[in-house]
């Protein structure tokens, strides 16, 4: 796996970045292989060129029907909470060798279309929206993660956030790009004992250190309170201590978090300088 950035000096107005992931298809036995529960996060642009993003969760059955869909979205500062959706994903004829298929989502009266690729049928898929800009749809890249233990509906609780996580967040403020990297520490009982990020907003660096509370219902949609005085984000869990972040702020902050492990000096998780030498 690796990350890359376009750095062609002969085309300075063309830019972008992405990831390359190792694909594991040995256990792919048709669309039924994707049965399970998923958390998802996505970001892109709306028809006006403004940033849009969201996070959510859904379940897939052996026939590719997507049910129990719920998502929170933020389109250029306009927030929609707990929006229900259904859908269907269909495998291409060469699915066993490419891992490619298509998705149709029904969100209210809107029908949205995607192409998806399987990274690993038991854990990760990636999708890209394929609708025309003229349709009025936001064009998005979507990451979908399945719990390692395939947590079923009703499987999440406050104990699903217990320990230290690393958060990678990005957005776009009125001043320019707004990016953050930090750590969240959760006690498994509804308390955020530390929420600390290094933030660079249009070239101005700040360190944000906050505490708060959280609540995890069975569907994994995490609400928080007390993280500063501004709009509060929403998390969607994809597994214990792993999931997606969607802000309700004007920067349309979106990102992901994963468990922080290692260290020897303290808990959680404890690091010592020699590990970095």
N, C-alpha and C positions, 0 to 999 in steps of 0.2 A: 504494500500500500504506500502511496505517496501523494503529496500535494504539489501543484505546479501553478505558475503564473506566467501569463503572456508578457514577454519582454522584448518585443521587436522594435528596435529604434527606428526602423524605416517606415513603421506605421504607428506613430505615437498616438493617434486618435482611436486606435483599436486596442481594447484592453479587456482583461478578464482573468479569472483564476478557477481552479477546480481541483478535483481529486481523481486519482486512479486507484481502483480497489481490486484486489485479487478476487477472481470469481470462482466459486466452488459449486459446481453443478452435479457432482457425482450422485447425490441423493435426490435429484429432481425427477419425479415420476409423474409429470402432468400437473395441472392446476390444483389438484387435490393436495399436492405437497406444500402448498402455501396456506393451508387451513390454520387458523389460529387467531390470536388477538394482537393488535398492533398499536403502537404509538407513532405519531408522525409529526413532522415539522416542515414548513415550507416558506419560501420567500420568493419575491419577484417584483414585477412592475404591473401597475394597472394600465388601462388604455390611454391614460393621460401622461404616462411616463413616471408616475409617482410610485414610491415604494409601497409594497403590500406584503403581508406576511401572516402566518398563522400557525396553529398547532392543534392537534386533535387525536382521536382514537377511533378504532373501528374493529369489527370482527369479520373474518372471512370463513365461509364454509367450504366443503369439499368440491362444490360446483362452481365456486368463484363468486358467489353472492356476497356482497359487502353489506353488513347490517350493523345496527347499534352505533352508527357513525355520529360523532359529535365533534365540533371544532370551535375555536375562538379565533377570530381574524381581526386584523388591523390594517385598514387601507388608508394610508396617508393621514392617520390620526382618527379615522372613523372606525370605532370598535363594534364588533358584533360578537355576542357571547352565547355559548352553548347552542350553536346552530346545528340542527340535525341534518344528516345526509344518508343516502343509501347508494349502492352502486353495483357494478359487475366488472370483474376482470376476466379477460379471455386470453388464452395462450396462442401465440403464433404457431404455424405449422412446424417451424424449426425450434420450438421452445426448448427441447431437450439439449440442444447444442448452443443456443444463444441466450436463453433465459429471458427472451423478449416477449412481451404481450401488450395488450391495450386495456385501458380502464375507462369506463364511463361512470361519472358521478352525477347524482341527482341532488342538487342543493337548492331546496325550495323549488322555484320554477325554472332554475337554470340547469342546463345539461353541460357538463364539463368533460373534456376528453384529454387523455394522457397516454403516453407510451411509457412502459416500465421495463426495467431490467432487474433480474434477480442477481444479487451479489452472493447471497447464501440463502437457500430456501428455508432454513430453520432460524434465520436471524435478521436478514437485512435485504431491502429492496430500495431502488431509486427510480423516480419517475420524473418526466418532463411534460408540461402541459403543451398540447398540440393545437389548441384552438386558434383561429385567426384573430388578429387584433381587432378587426372590424366587428367581431362578435360581442365585444364589450367585456370579455373575460380578462382577469389578471393572468399574466403568464408567469408560471411558477416552476421551480425545481422542488421536488418533494423527497424527503428521506423518511423511510418507514422501518421501524425496528420491532422485532418480536421478542418477548421475554425468553430468556434461556430456558426457563422452566415452563414456558407457555402459560403464564398466569391467566386464568379464566376470569370472565366477568365476576366481580365480587372478590377478586384476589388481592386487591390493594387496601392498605390501611396506613395510618400514621407511621407504623413500624417500617413501611417500605422506604421511608427516608430516614436513614439512621447511619450517620457517619459523615465523611467529608467527600465533597464532589468538586470537580473542576468545571467551571462554566466558561464557554466561549460565545460571546454575544456581539452582534453587529446591528447597525442601524444607520439612519440618515437624518441628521437634524437640519434645521433651517440654515445653520452655519456651515454644514458640511458633514463629512463622514463621522460616525459616532461608533467607536468600537470599544469592547471591554473584555478583559480576561480576569478571572478571579476564582474564589473558592467559596462554597457554601457549606456550612456545617449544621447538621440536623441531629436532634437527640432521640428521634424515634417516638417522641411523645407529643409533638406539635410545636416544639420550640426551635427557632432558627438562632443558634447561639452565635453565629458569625456569618455575615454576608459581605464579603470584601472583594472589591474589584479595582483594578487599574483601568481607568477610562481615558481614552484619547478622543476628545470631541473637537474636530476641526483643528487639530494641532495643539490643543490645550489639555495637559495631562493632570488628572486628579486621582486621588485614592479615596474610594468610598468605603466606609466601614459602618455597617448597619447590623441590627438584630431585629427579630420579629417573631411571628408565629405562623404556623401553617396547618392546613387541614386536608387530609387525603380521603376522599370518598372511595367507594368500591370500584368506580370506573377509572380511577387514576387521574382525574382532573383536580389538580392541586390549587387551592386558593391560599393566598398569603395576606398578612396584615402587618403593619408597623414597619415596613421596609422604607423608611424615610417618610416624607409628607406628600410625595407625589403619587401619580397613578400606580396601582399595584399590579405586578405581572401575574400571569397564570402559567402553571407548569402542567405538562401531560407526561405521566410516567410511561415508559416503555419496559421498564424492569426495575428492580430494586436499585435506588440511587442513580438511575439513568433515565434520561428523557429529554423533553423539549421545552423551551422557554418562549413565551410570547408576551411582549410588553403591551400595555394599554396606553403608552406614551406617544408623544408626537414624533419621536424618532423612529417609531415602528421597530423597536428592538426585538430581535429574534435570535435564537441560538439553541445550543444543546449543552447538556451536562452529563458527566460520567464519573464513576467512582474514582477517588484518589486513594492510591494504595502505596505501601512501602514505608520506609523510615524505621528508625530504631529508638528515637529519643523520647517520644511521648505519643499519646493517643488523643484525638486523631490527627493525622496519621503519624506525624513525627518524622522529621528529616534531619540529617546531620551533614555538615559540609563535605566530608570525604566522599559521599555518594556522587558529588558533582565534579570530582577531580579525576 
